[in-house]
Amino acid sequence: MNTTVIRGAPVSSGIARGLAVVLSEGGLATAPRRTIDETEVGTELAKFQAALREATQTLTALQQDVLLKVGRREAAIFDAQILMLRDPAFISEVQTRCATKRLNIEAAVSEVVQRFTEMFGAIDDVYMRERAADVRDVGRRVLDILLKQQTAVVSIPEGSIVVAPELLPSETARMNLGAIRGLVTERGGKTSHTAILTRSLGIPAVIGAAQATTLIRSGDALIVDGTAGTVFVNPRPAVVAEYERLEAHLRSYREELREQIDLPAETPDGTRVHLAANIGKAADADAAALFRADGIGLYRTEFNFLIRDRCPTADEQLVIYETVIARIAPREVVLRLLDLGSDKALPYFPLPAEPNPALGLRGLRLLLAHRALLDAQLEAVLRLAPQHAVALSLPGVTGPEDVRAIRGALEDVRARLREAGCACRDRLRLGAMIETPAAAMLTGPIAREVDFLSVGTNDLIQYVLAADRTSHEMLAHYDPLHPAVLRTLKAIVDAAAAESKPVSICGEMAGNSAYTAILLGLGVRSLSVTPGEILEIKRCVRALRLPEATALAADLLRLDTPDEVRARLAATSVPRPRDPGAS
């Protein structure tokens, strides 16, 4: 029997060996479409409300089951689905289609779910785009109830590797997760809730494995390499032997990482690195606390707006922020002001189409143009209790005048609150995101206006290199090791140091241990990464000696091409990302 090799994207590292269980496409149930009489509208809407109640009950029960079997952070991924079942925008649109278009309720639900799925799927932000799977999951649940279809629970034999076109979060949670050794899907994303579940459980997983359900049959022997994103179908004995060796090394590597949790992020020669977490919702703060993050270096607040049918009020935002702060207290939380525009749009806050969204109305420019949106968020932040360790970061800064404009807005909101007799904070640490070439060139003047700086390398790299980070065609040109990027980062760090202001790196470069030595060598002493990256970055920091990292960075800054940088890195003895499969 010949070995077939299928390549995809890794989402949960590790090696899994077992027999395949191939699942068929789930998808939305086929909803019959018919025109109803006016007299039927009331009955149809009552069916819809009953279905929403039943779906909420079953989803809440599923969440409790995940809470008991897996943990609180993993159970929290179903919060967004429960919120959608109560979402006034979703409910209202279904009701409107039923009442005004005279559609039967099943067809109305199907149409709205399709529209919401397409809306999320069109967002450039990867995290938000992958929420489309949650929309499909909720839609299928409601339609199954309306159509009186029983949702099947798939029986998975012990030690199996599940192969499917796509697995929605509730499908994954209903399986006997203890029986699954690995997971292979044709669709999905690294930040999908199914990926989060598999990572939490330590189940090796590969997504984007094209034609996996066609090339693999139930009963085939599989090896899933969740580190490289490779699936071997009916592997040869030599391949099996090699992966047995790799599994032994991976077990040793995981044990080593677990030992890092309570250790400081400190180099052997005593340089301490502030290692914080990037989060997008309250559940992420639990993970940050679990991995002993030094705080929240970047709290992206957009998720709280994207899951609603209207802008959350200042009161609602206050509750949300207090919940996050409580989970990581007493460590500091840096909230980034709402970073909307172009790729991140709100259905209830329409913006005109732009020919070049990456250079369009976004970040601070958008907020200052829509003061009601800005003022509500500033009010919520100012009303946070004085004992809370909280700071505010400003996205899309291009010069000191942007910071001054926000300071003016803060004073306006503070004055209104005091006039109304509402307690508010007298002092708020303010920071600026350095993510545009303009901000990089004006780091010094900007630093004089703020308490700290955060470098958003994702946007900074794309603007410095004129390479859209969301474009497949530009992948080869979007290069963190380009000398222009390294020199820009060095200039930012030096300008911040000249003003005695701390600077943190919070983009993807911070979370990739391939760049840890370079960043420390450039003078960076604060990193903010996703919670799951904390231990690997800490391991790398603890293996580095600062003089070696500084010498390496100095060498790289003298080079003129990315190829030269890579050649120098390949020849260096400075610790780099460890290959857990290496002997």
HUNOR-V715046 format. One record per residue. RES is the residue in three letters. SS is DSSP state (A for helix, B for strand, O for the rest). D_LAST is the distance of its C-alpha to the last C-alpha in whole Angstrom. Layout:
res=RES ss=SS d_last=D_LAST
res=RES ss=SS d_last=D_LAST
//
This chain:
res=MET ss=O d_last=30
res=ASN ss=O d_last=28
res=THR ss=O d_last=25
res=THR ss=B d_last=26
res=VAL ss=B d_last=24
res=ILE ss=B d_last=25
res=ARG ss=B d_last=24
res=GLY ss=O d_last=25
res=ALA ss=B d_last=24
res=PRO ss=B d_last=22
res=VAL ss=B d_last=24
res=SER ss=B d_last=22
res=SER ss=O d_last=18
res=GLY ss=O d_last=16
res=ILE ss=B d_last=16
res=ALA ss=B d_last=19
res=ARG ss=B d_last=20
res=GLY ss=B d_last=24
res=LEU ss=B d_last=27
res=ALA ss=B d_last=29
res=VAL ss=B d_last=32
res=VAL ss=B d_last=34
res=LEU ss=O d_last=36
res=SER ss=O d_last=39
res=GLU ss=O d_last=41
res=GLY ss=O d_last=42
res=GLY ss=O d_last=44
res=LEU ss=O d_last=47
res=ALA ss=O d_last=50
res=THR ss=O d_last=53
res=ALA ss=O d_last=56
res=PRO ss=O d_last=59
res=ARG ss=O d_last=61
res=ARG ss=O d_last=65
res=THR ss=B d_last=68
res=ILE ss=O d_last=69
res=ASP ss=O d_last=72
res=GLU ss=A d_last=73
res=THR ss=A d_last=74
res=GLU ss=A d_last=70
res=VAL ss=A d_last=69
res=GLY ss=A d_last=69
res=THR ss=A d_last=68
res=GLU ss=A d_last=65
res=LEU ss=A d_last=64
res=ALA ss=A d_last=64
res=LYS ss=A d_last=62
res=PHE ss=A d_last=59
res=GLN ss=A d_last=60
res=ALA ss=A d_last=59
res=ALA ss=A d_last=56
res=LEU ss=A d_last=55
res=ARG ss=A d_last=55
res=GLU ss=A d_last=54
res=ALA ss=A d_last=51
res=THR ss=A d_last=50
res=GLN ss=A d_last=51
res=THR ss=A d_last=48
res=LEU ss=A d_last=46
res=THR ss=A d_last=46
res=ALA ss=A d_last=46
res=LEU ss=A d_last=42
res=GLN ss=A d_last=41
res=GLN ss=A d_last=42
res=ASP ss=A d_last=40
res=VAL ss=A d_last=37
res=LEU ss=A d_last=38
res=LEU ss=A d_last=38
res=LYS ss=A d_last=35
res=VAL ss=O d_last=33
res=GLY ss=O d_last=34
res=ARG ss=A d_last=37
res=ARG ss=A d_last=35
res=GLU ss=A d_last=34
res=ALA ss=A d_last=38
res=ALA ss=A d_last=39
res=ILE ss=A d_last=37
res=PHE ss=A d_last=41
res=ASP ss=A d_last=43
res=ALA ss=A d_last=43
res=GLN ss=A d_last=44
res=ILE ss=A d_last=47
res=LEU ss=A d_last=48
res=MET ss=A d_last=49
res=LEU ss=A d_last=51
res=ARG ss=O d_last=53
res=ASP ss=O d_last=53
res=PRO ss=A d_last=56
res=ALA ss=A d_last=55
res=PHE ss=A d_last=54
res=ILE ss=A d_last=57
res=SER ss=A d_last=60
res=GLU ss=A d_last=58
res=VAL ss=A d_last=58
res=GLN ss=A d_last=62
res=THR ss=A d_last=63
res=ARG ss=A d_last=62
res=CYS ss=A d_last=64
res=ALA ss=A d_last=67
res=THR ss=A d_last=68
res=LYS ss=O d_last=66
res=ARG ss=O d_last=67
res=LEU ss=B d_last=64
res=ASN ss=O d_last=63
res=ILE ss=A d_last=61
res=GLU ss=A d_last=58
res=ALA ss=A d_last=58
res=ALA ss=A d_last=58
res=VAL ss=A d_last=55
res=SER ss=A d_last=53
res=GLU ss=A d_last=55
res=VAL ss=A d_last=54
res=VAL ss=A d_last=50
res=GLN ss=A d_last=50
res=ARG ss=A d_last=51
res=PHE ss=A d_last=49
res=THR ss=A d_last=46
res=GLU ss=A d_last=47
res=MET ss=A d_last=47
res=PHE ss=A d_last=44
res=GLY ss=A d_last=42
res=ALA ss=O d_last=44
res=ILE ss=O d_last=43
res=ASP ss=O d_last=40
res=ASP ss=O d_last=38
res=VAL ss=A d_last=35
res=TYR ss=A d_last=35
res=MET ss=A d_last=39
res=ARG ss=A d_last=39
res=GLU ss=O d_last=37
res=ARG ss=O d_last=39
res=ALA ss=A d_last=41
res=ALA ss=A d_last=39
res=ASP ss=A d_last=41
res=VAL ss=A d_last=44
res=ARG ss=A d_last=44
res=ASP ss=A d_last=43
res=VAL ss=A d_last=46
res=GLY ss=A d_last=48
res=ARG ss=A d_last=47
res=ARG ss=A d_last=48
res=VAL ss=A d_last=51
res=LEU ss=A d_last=52
res=ASP ss=A d_last=51
res=ILE ss=A d_last=54
res=LEU ss=A d_last=56
res=LEU ss=O d_last=56
res=LYS ss=O d_last=56
res=GLN ss=O d_last=53
res=GLN ss=O d_last=50
res=THR ss=O d_last=47
res=ALA ss=O d_last=45
res=VAL ss=O d_last=42
res=VAL ss=O d_last=39
res=SER ss=O d_last=38
res=ILE ss=O d_last=34
res=PRO ss=O d_last=33
res=GLU ss=O d_last=30
res=GLY ss=O d_last=27
res=SER ss=B d_last=28
res=ILE ss=B d_last=27
res=VAL ss=B d_last=30
res=VAL ss=B d_last=31
res=ALA ss=B d_last=34
res=PRO ss=O d_last=35
res=GLU ss=O d_last=35
res=LEU ss=O d_last=35
res=LEU ss=O d_last=37
res=PRO ss=A d_last=37
res=SER ss=A d_last=39
res=GLU ss=A d_last=38
res=THR ss=A d_last=35
res=ALA ss=A d_last=36
res=ARG ss=A d_last=38
res=MET ss=O d_last=36
res=ASN ss=O d_last=34
res=LEU ss=A d_last=31
res=GLY ss=A d_last=30
res=ALA ss=A d_last=30
res=ILE ss=B d_last=28
res=ARG ss=B d_last=24
res=GLY ss=B d_last=24
res=LEU ss=B d_last=26
res=VAL ss=B d_last=27
res=THR ss=B d_last=30
res=GLU ss=O d_last=32
res=ARG ss=O d_last=33
res=GLY ss=O d_last=33
res=GLY ss=O d_last=31
res=LYS ss=O d_last=28
res=THR ss=O d_last=31
res=SER ss=O d_last=33
res=HIS ss=A d_last=34
res=THR ss=A d_last=32
res=ALA ss=A d_last=29
res=ILE ss=A d_last=29
res=LEU ss=A d_last=30
res=THR ss=A d_last=27
res=ARG ss=A d_last=25
res=SER ss=A d_last=27
res=LEU ss=A d_last=26
res=GLY ss=O d_last=22
res=ILE ss=O d_last=23
res=PRO ss=B d_last=21
res=ALA ss=B d_last=23
res=VAL ss=B d_last=24
res=ILE ss=B d_last=27
res=GLY ss=O d_last=29
res=ALA ss=O d_last=28
res=ALA ss=O d_last=31
res=GLN ss=O d_last=33
res=ALA ss=A d_last=31
res=THR ss=A d_last=34
res=THR ss=A d_last=35
res=LEU ss=A d_last=32
res=ILE ss=O d_last=31
res=ARG ss=O d_last=33
res=SER ss=O d_last=34
res=GLY ss=O d_last=32
res=ASP ss=O d_last=29
res=ALA ss=B d_last=26
res=LEU ss=B d_last=23
res=ILE ss=B d_last=20
res=VAL ss=B d_last=20
res=ASP ss=B d_last=17
res=GLY ss=O d_last=19
res=THR ss=O d_last=16
res=ALA ss=O d_last=17
res=GLY ss=O d_last=20
res=THR ss=B d_last=20
res=VAL ss=B d_last=22
res=PHE ss=B d_last=22
res=VAL ss=B d_last=25
res=ASN ss=O d_last=25
res=PRO ss=O d_last=22
res=ARG ss=O d_last=21
res=PRO ss=A d_last=20
res=ALA ss=A d_last=17
res=VAL ss=A d_last=16
res=VAL ss=A d_last=17
res=ALA ss=A d_last=14
res=GLU ss=A d_last=11
res=TYR ss=A d_last=12
res=GLU ss=A d_last=13
res=ARG ss=A d_last=9
res=LEU ss=A d_last=9
res=GLU ss=A d_last=12
res=ALA ss=A d_last=10
res=HIS ss=A d_last=8
res=LEU ss=A d_last=11
res=ARG ss=A d_last=13
res=SER ss=A d_last=11
res=TYR ss=A d_last=11
res=ARG ss=A d_last=15
res=GLU ss=A d_last=16
res=GLU ss=A d_last=15
res=LEU ss=A d_last=17
res=ARG ss=A d_last=20
res=GLU ss=O d_last=20
res=GLN ss=O d_last=21
res=ILE ss=O d_last=24
res=ASP ss=O d_last=27
res=LEU ss=O d_last=25
res=PRO ss=O d_last=27
res=ALA ss=O d_last=26
res=GLU ss=B d_last=26
res=THR ss=O d_last=24
res=PRO ss=O d_last=24
res=ASP ss=O d_last=27
res=GLY ss=O d_last=29
res=THR ss=O d_last=29
res=ARG ss=B d_last=30
res=VAL ss=O d_last=29
res=HIS ss=B d_last=31
res=LEU ss=B d_last=29
res=ALA ss=B d_last=31
res=ALA ss=B d_last=31
res=ASN ss=B d_last=33
res=ILE ss=B d_last=35
res=GLY ss=O d_last=38
res=LYS ss=O d_last=39
res=ALA ss=A d_last=40
res=ALA ss=A d_last=37
res=ASP ss=A d_last=34
res=ALA ss=A d_last=36
res=ASP ss=A d_last=35
res=ALA ss=A d_last=31
res=ALA ss=A d_last=31
res=ALA ss=A d_last=33
res=LEU ss=A d_last=30
res=PHE ss=O d_last=27
res=ARG ss=O d_last=30
res=ALA ss=O d_last=30
res=ASP ss=O d_last=33
res=GLY ss=O d_last=35
res=ILE ss=B d_last=36
res=GLY ss=B d_last=36
res=LEU ss=B d_last=37
res=TYR ss=B d_last=39
res=ARG ss=B d_last=40
res=THR ss=O d_last=43
res=GLU ss=A d_last=44
res=PHE ss=A d_last=43
res=ASN ss=A d_last=46
res=PHE ss=A d_last=48
res=LEU ss=A d_last=46
res=ILE ss=O d_last=47
res=ARG ss=O d_last=50
res=ASP ss=O d_last=54
res=ARG ss=O d_last=55
res=CYS ss=O d_last=54
res=PRO ss=O d_last=53
res=THR ss=O d_last=56
res=ALA ss=A d_last=55
res=ASP ss=A d_last=56
res=GLU ss=A d_last=53
res=GLN ss=A d_last=51
res=LEU ss=A d_last=51
res=VAL ss=A d_last=50
res=ILE ss=A d_last=47
res=TYR ss=A d_last=46
res=GLU ss=A d_last=47
res=THR ss=A d_last=45
res=VAL ss=A d_last=42
res=ILE ss=A d_last=43
res=ALA ss=A d_last=43
res=ARG ss=A d_last=40
res=ILE ss=A d_last=38
res=ALA ss=O d_last=41
res=PRO ss=O d_last=42
res=ARG ss=O d_last=39
res=GLU ss=O d_last=40
res=VAL ss=B d_last=40
res=VAL ss=B d_last=41
res=LEU ss=B d_last=43
res=ARG ss=B d_last=43
res=LEU ss=O d_last=46
res=LEU ss=O d_last=47
res=ASP ss=O d_last=45
res=LEU ss=O d_last=47
res=GLY ss=B d_last=48
res=SER ss=O d_last=47
res=ASP ss=O d_last=44
res=LYS ss=B d_last=45
res=ALA ss=O d_last=48
res=LEU ss=B d_last=50
res=PRO ss=O d_last=52
res=TYR ss=O d_last=55
res=PHE ss=B d_last=55
res=PRO ss=O d_last=55
res=LEU ss=O d_last=55
res=PRO ss=O d_last=56
res=ALA ss=O d_last=54
res=GLU ss=O d_last=52
res=PRO ss=O d_last=51
res=ASN ss=O d_last=48
res=PRO ss=A d_last=47
res=ALA ss=A d_last=44
res=LEU ss=A d_last=47
res=GLY ss=O d_last=50
res=LEU ss=O d_last=51
res=ARG ss=O d_last=48
res=GLY ss=A d_last=47
res=LEU ss=A d_last=50
res=ARG ss=A d_last=52
res=LEU ss=A d_last=53
res=LEU ss=A d_last=53
res=LEU ss=A d_last=56
res=ALA ss=A d_last=57
res=HIS ss=O d_last=57
res=ARG ss=A d_last=58
res=ALA ss=A d_last=59
res=LEU ss=A d_last=55
res=LEU ss=A d_last=54
res=ASP ss=A d_last=57
res=ALA ss=A d_last=56
res=GLN ss=A d_last=52
res=LEU ss=A d_last=53
res=GLU ss=A d_last=56
res=ALA ss=A d_last=53
res=VAL ss=A d_last=51
res=LEU ss=A d_last=54
res=ARG ss=O d_last=55
res=LEU ss=O d_last=52
res=ALA ss=O d_last=53
res=PRO ss=O d_last=52
res=GLN ss=O d_last=50
res=HIS ss=O d_last=47
res=ALA ss=O d_last=45
res=VAL ss=B d_last=45
res=ALA ss=B d_last=45
res=LEU ss=B d_last=46
res=SER ss=B d_last=44
res=LEU ss=B d_last=46
res=PRO ss=O d_last=44
res=GLY ss=O d_last=45
res=VAL ss=O d_last=47
res=THR ss=O d_last=48
res=GLY ss=O d_last=50
res=PRO ss=A d_last=52
res=GLU ss=A d_last=55
res=ASP ss=A d_last=52
res=VAL ss=A d_last=52
res=ARG ss=A d_last=55
res=ALA ss=A d_last=56
res=ILE ss=A d_last=54
res=ARG ss=A d_last=55
res=GLY ss=A d_last=59
res=ALA ss=A d_last=58
res=LEU ss=A d_last=57
res=GLU ss=A d_last=60
res=ASP ss=A d_last=62
res=VAL ss=A d_last=60
res=ARG ss=A d_last=60
res=ALA ss=A d_last=64
res=ARG ss=A d_last=65
res=LEU ss=A d_last=63
res=ARG ss=A d_last=65
res=GLU ss=A d_last=68
res=ALA ss=O d_last=67
res=GLY ss=O d_last=67
res=CYS ss=O d_last=63
res=ALA ss=O d_last=61
res=CYS ss=O d_last=58
res=ARG ss=O d_last=55
res=ASP ss=O d_last=57
res=ARG ss=O d_last=54
res=LEU ss=O d_last=51
res=ARG ss=B d_last=47
res=LEU ss=B d_last=47
res=GLY ss=B d_last=44
res=ALA ss=B d_last=44
res=MET ss=B d_last=41
res=ILE ss=B d_last=41
res=GLU ss=O d_last=40
res=THR ss=O d_last=42
res=PRO ss=A d_last=43
res=ALA ss=A d_last=46
res=ALA ss=A d_last=45
res=ALA ss=A d_last=42
res=MET ss=A d_last=45
res=LEU ss=O d_last=47
res=THR ss=A d_last=45
res=GLY ss=A d_last=47
res=PRO ss=A d_last=50
res=ILE ss=A d_last=48
res=ALA ss=A d_last=46
res=ARG ss=O d_last=50
res=GLU ss=O d_last=51
res=VAL ss=O d_last=48
res=ASP ss=O d_last=46
res=PHE ss=B d_last=43
res=LEU ss=B d_last=41
res=SER ss=B d_last=38
res=VAL ss=B d_last=36
res=GLY ss=O d_last=36
res=THR ss=A d_last=33
res=ASN ss=A d_last=34
res=ASP ss=A d_last=37
res=LEU ss=A d_last=37
res=ILE ss=A d_last=35
res=GLN ss=A d_last=37
res=TYR ss=A d_last=40
res=VAL ss=A d_last=39
res=LEU ss=A d_last=38
res=ALA ss=O d_last=40
res=ALA ss=O d_last=38
res=ASP ss=O d_last=38
res=ARG ss=O d_last=35
res=THR ss=O d_last=36
res=SER ss=O d_last=37
res=HIS ss=A d_last=35
res=GLU ss=A d_last=36
res=MET ss=A d_last=35
res=LEU ss=O d_last=32
res=ALA ss=O d_last=31
res=HIS ss=O d_last=33
res=TYR ss=O d_last=32
res=ASP ss=O d_last=30
res=PRO ss=O d_last=29
res=LEU ss=O d_last=28
res=HIS ss=O d_last=31
res=PRO ss=A d_last=33
res=ALA ss=A d_last=36
res=VAL ss=A d_last=34
res=LEU ss=A d_last=32
res=ARG ss=A d_last=36
res=THR ss=A d_last=37
res=LEU ss=A d_last=35
res=LYS ss=A d_last=35
res=ALA ss=A d_last=39
res=ILE ss=A d_last=39
res=VAL ss=A d_last=37
res=ASP ss=A d_last=40
res=ALA ss=A d_last=43
res=ALA ss=A d_last=42
res=ALA ss=A d_last=41
res=ALA ss=A d_last=45
res=GLU ss=O d_last=46
res=SER ss=O d_last=44
res=LYS ss=O d_last=43
res=PRO ss=B d_last=39
res=VAL ss=B d_last=37
res=SER ss=B d_last=35
res=ILE ss=B d_last=32
res=CYS ss=O d_last=32
res=GLY ss=O d_last=31
res=GLU ss=A d_last=28
res=MET ss=A d_last=27
res=ALA ss=A d_last=27
res=GLY ss=A d_last=25
res=ASN ss=O d_last=22
res=SER ss=A d_last=19
res=ALA ss=A d_last=19
res=TYR ss=A d_last=23
res=THR ss=A d_last=23
res=ALA ss=A d_last=22
res=ILE ss=A d_last=25
res=LEU ss=A d_last=27
res=LEU ss=A d_last=27
res=GLY ss=A d_last=28
res=LEU ss=A d_last=31
res=GLY ss=O d_last=32
res=VAL ss=O d_last=32
res=ARG ss=O d_last=31
res=SER ss=B d_last=32
res=LEU ss=B d_last=30
res=SER ss=B d_last=31
res=VAL ss=B d_last=28
res=THR ss=B d_last=28
res=PRO ss=A d_last=28
res=GLY ss=A d_last=25
res=GLU ss=A d_last=23
res=ILE ss=A d_last=24
res=LEU ss=A d_last=21
res=GLU ss=A d_last=18
res=ILE ss=A d_last=21
res=LYS ss=A d_last=22
res=ARG ss=A d_last=18
res=CYS ss=A d_last=18
res=VAL ss=A d_last=22
res=ARG ss=A d_last=21
res=ALA ss=A d_last=18
res=LEU ss=O d_last=21
res=ARG ss=O d_last=23
res=LEU ss=A d_last=26
res=PRO ss=A d_last=28
res=GLU ss=A d_last=24
res=ALA ss=A d_last=25
res=THR ss=A d_last=28
res=ALA ss=A d_last=28
res=LEU ss=A d_last=26
res=ALA ss=A d_last=28
res=ALA ss=A d_last=31
res=ASP ss=A d_last=29
res=LEU ss=A d_last=29
res=LEU ss=A d_last=32
res=ARG ss=O d_last=34
res=LEU ss=O d_last=32
res=ASP ss=O d_last=34
res=THR ss=O d_last=32
res=PRO ss=A d_last=29
res=ASP ss=A d_last=28
res=GLU ss=A d_last=28
res=VAL ss=A d_last=26
res=ARG ss=A d_last=23
res=ALA ss=A d_last=23
res=ARG ss=A d_last=24
res=LEU ss=A d_last=21
res=ALA ss=A d_last=18
res=ALA ss=A d_last=19
res=THR ss=O d_last=19
res=SER ss=O d_last=17
res=VAL ss=O d_last=18
res=PRO ss=O d_last=16
res=ARG ss=O d_last=15
res=PRO ss=O d_last=14
res=ARG ss=O d_last=11
res=ASP ss=O d_last=9
res=PRO ss=O d_last=8
res=GLY ss=O d_last=6
res=ALA ss=O d_last=4
res=SER ss=O d_last=0
//
